[in-house]
């Protein structure tokens, strides 16, 4: 099972590429290495050798640390293999559609910020959901005297969502796939850190805790930068992703990452002035939620979501990027199906006040409805809650 787990984790393989059009070049190469190890072998050194091939390109990774990470990872391979090989598909359309019954006499756009805050809590409560009030924590952040104090206050609030946020100071390798570069509290200007922290709490307030808790995120690490061996080969060696990365971010490092193996979110905050903590957090949290609803195989091979694209569209294709407009909420969403789904959730479904579906391009509208259905599976009542907070046409508002 360890070998199957290895192959499943670092070799999602040709089928994913064939089904979704994603450029899984390195995954196939790593999968070939893993498949050469005898199936169901009990020869652990062979397994370690196969993993070592994959991890050898880490920058400045200490051999002893790599060895420990590999040893610690081995017990998790059987579960990873089971998650992948059960080939569970994500199909929200198999659910019975639920009638959206909005209890509302007003349009949220007519409310003040304070009124909208109370209105959201009311709508959550009547739909059986919970919002964690952030107001008192915002005041405490204003009075905090250090970055450490701000982080402690943020975590006091984040516990409502079963989230724990840390800022590691030193570099480390975690799991066998992720290396991050430490940041430390002293790297932040306290005024900037207060600002981005308050924005994060304001955004989390509107997301029901039932949904965030369902993602089962173990930890959120704010780091200087992230190096993920699989994603480095998946994205970094393709001309398509190189072009997007240079055009949009100008950085060789990922802005964020959710690792489904250890269920940790890593957020790159090497420049707090330009980094969007809240946006990156919502995006990676979206990955965590979608992995929870669809599983590893279902997320990487999301046929239901991909089927909403127009005929002829291909992920990771420069011509499709030029030709097909309004496919994804982000240009990075054009890279593959699981990024597209996560951007749809983070940019549209988990953003409040919600964007009215009829204001979206047709493809994004269909995708937003599908992702909303998936959130409904984890937090029943979410669709009604979210629709109630949308602005409404004037003829639907009681004067």
C-alpha positions, 0 to 999 in steps of 0.5 A, a space after each residue: 500500500 505504501 507504493 500505491 500511496 506513493 504513486 497516487 500522491 506523486 503520480 496522479 498520472 496520464 488519466 488526469 491529463 486525459 480527462 481534464 487537459 491539465 499538464 501533469 508532465 512531472 506527475 507522470 514521470 514521478 509515477 513511472 519511477 514509483 511504478 517500477 518499485 514492485 507492487 505491495 513490496 515490503 522492501 522499505 529502502 526501495 520505497 525510500 529511494 523512490 521518494 528520494 528521487 522526488 525530493 532531491 531537487 529541494 533547495 538546501 534541504 538537509 539529508 537528515 531532515 529529509 529522511 525524517 520527513 520521509 519516515 514520518 510520511 510513510 504511515 500516511 500513504 495507505 490512506 492517501 492511496 485509498 482516497 485516490 484509488 476509490 475514484 470517488 467523483 464529485 457530482 453535486 447534480 446527483 443531489 435533489 435540488 433544494 428550493 431556495 426560499 429567501 426570507 427578505 424584504 430588503 436589498 442588502 445594498 440599501 443597508 449600512 455596513 452595521 445593518 448588513 452585519 446584523 442582517 447577515 447574522 439574522 439570515 444565518 440563524 434562520 437557515 440554521 447556520 452560525 456566524 462568529 462575531 468579529 467586532 470585539 476582536 477588531 477593537 482589541 487588534 487596534 489596541 495591540 502593541 506587537 505583531 505577536 499580540 495581534 496574532 494571538 487576538 486573531 487566533 482567539 477569533 479563528 478558533 470559532 472556525 477551527 483555524 490556527 494561524 502561525 508565523 514560523 521563524 525558521 525554514 522547514 521541510 514538511 511532509 515529503 513535498 513541501 518546503 517553506 521559508 520562515 518569516 517571523 513576526 519581526 518581518 511585519 510592520 505592525 500597522 500593516 499587520 493590523 490592517 490585513 488581520 482586520 480585513 481577514 476577520 471581517 471576511 471570515 465573519 460572513 462565512 458560516 463556521 459550519 462550512 469552515 470547520 468542515 474543511 478540517 484544516 490543521 493549521 495555517 502557516 504564514 511564511 516567506 515563500 513556499 517550494 512544493 516539488 510537485 507544483 514546481 514541476 506541474 506549473 513551473 516547467 510549463 510555458 503556460 504557467 510561466 507566462 501567467 506567473 510572470 505577468 501577474 505576480 512576477 514571483 517564482 513562488 506560489 502565493 499559497 498552497 493547501 497540502 491535502 496530505 497534512 491538511 495545512 494551508 501555507 500563505 506566502 507573505 514575503 511582502 505584506 504591502 502587496 500580499 493579500 492575506 484574506 484573498 489567499 486565505 479564502 482561496 486555499 480554504 476553498 481548496 480544502 473545502 473542495 478536497 473534502 467534498 470531492 476527495 483527491 481523485 474527484 478534485 483533480 479529475 473534476 469532470 462535472 465542473 470541467 463540463 461547464 466549459 464551452 466546447 473547444 476550451 482547454 485548460 493550460 492552453 494559450 489559445 484558449 486563454 486568448 479566445 475564451 473570455 469569462 471562463 474563470 474569475 482569475 487568469 490562473 483559473 485557466 491553468 487547470 480544473 482544480 484551480 478554476 474551481 477554487 477561484 470560483 469558490 474563493 472569489 465568488 461563492 465565499 465573497 460577501 456581499 455576494 455577487 448576483 449570479 445574473 451579473 456574471 458571465 454565463 460560464 462563471 454563473 453556472 460554475 458558481 451555482 455548482 460550487 454553491 451546491 457543494 458548499 450546501 452539502 457541507 453546510 445545509 442552509 448555505 444557499 438560502 443564506 447566501 442568496 438572501 445577502 445578494 442585492 436584489 432588483 428593485 421590483 423585488 424590494 418592498 418599499 
